[in-house]
Amino acid sequence: MNSFAVAGGDIVPAPVVQENDDAGWYAGLGLAYDRVYSIDKGWFDNSVPTQDEVGNVVGIVGYDFNEYIGIEGRISQSIFEEDYADLFTYSIFVKPQYRFRDKDDLENDDGYFTIYGLLGFGGVNVDGTDGDAPAHPDMFGQEILSDTSFQWGFGISYTFVEQPDDERYALKDTWSVFIDYTSLIKDADIHSTLYGYDPKIYDKLSVDGITAGVTYHF
C-alpha cells in the first residue's frame, strides 16, 4: 500500500485506486440450433416443409477493445439432426455491448449481465446430405449453397467475477455464459432440389439460429 507525508509529519495511506481492465482476448465454444429453409420456416418444428433443423458446434475467438465495443470471429459445423443440409458457416462481427454493473461498487461485484449486438460479414456453405429425411439423391455430397453475406445478431451473457486479492477489478480470468440469435444469410440465390421426396427446384435459401455456450476471458 502506498503512503505519503503531510504537514506535521503524519503518514497517511494513499487510497487504493481500483483499476478496471476491460480490454482483452476471449475464446469459447457453443452449440447452435440452426434453421436452413427456403420458403417455410418455424422454430423447433421438424415437420415444416423445406426446412432442415441442424445442430452445430461453434468455435469463438474475440477481443474486447473496451467495455463498449469488441470484435468476434465464429466458425461452425453441423454435427447432428441433419436431414438434407450439411451446414458450415464462418463469421466476423463487430460487437457493440453494454454491461450492467455498478462501477462505484466493483469490489462487491460477483457477476453481471451484458447485452450485445453482432454486425458483420461471413459465409455459408450447404451441401446435400443423406440424413434422416435425406436430400434429393442428385444432391448427395453436392453444393446447394456457397455464398457470403451481411450477418447480424443480438444476445445476452452473464459473467462470473471472482475478486482478486490485490483489490484490482479485472475482466481477465473470468467465465461467461451466453445465448444469442444470428441471421447468417437471407434469401440467397440457389437452383436446387432439397428433400428427396420433393422434386421441386427452389431458388432461395436462408439460414439463422440460436446459439448457447461459454467463453473464457484471458
Secondary structure, DSSP 4 states (H G I P E B T S, - for coil): --EEE-TTS-EEEPPPPPPEE--EEEEEEEEEEEEEESS---SS-TTSTT-EEEEEEEEEEEEESSSSEEEEEEEEEEEES-SSEEEEEEEEEEEEEEEE--GGGGGG--EEEEEEEEEEEEEEEEEE---SSPBPGGGBTSEEEEEEEEEEEEEEEEEE----TTS-EESTTEEEEEEEEEEEEEEEEEEE--BTT----EEEEEEEEEEEEEEEE-
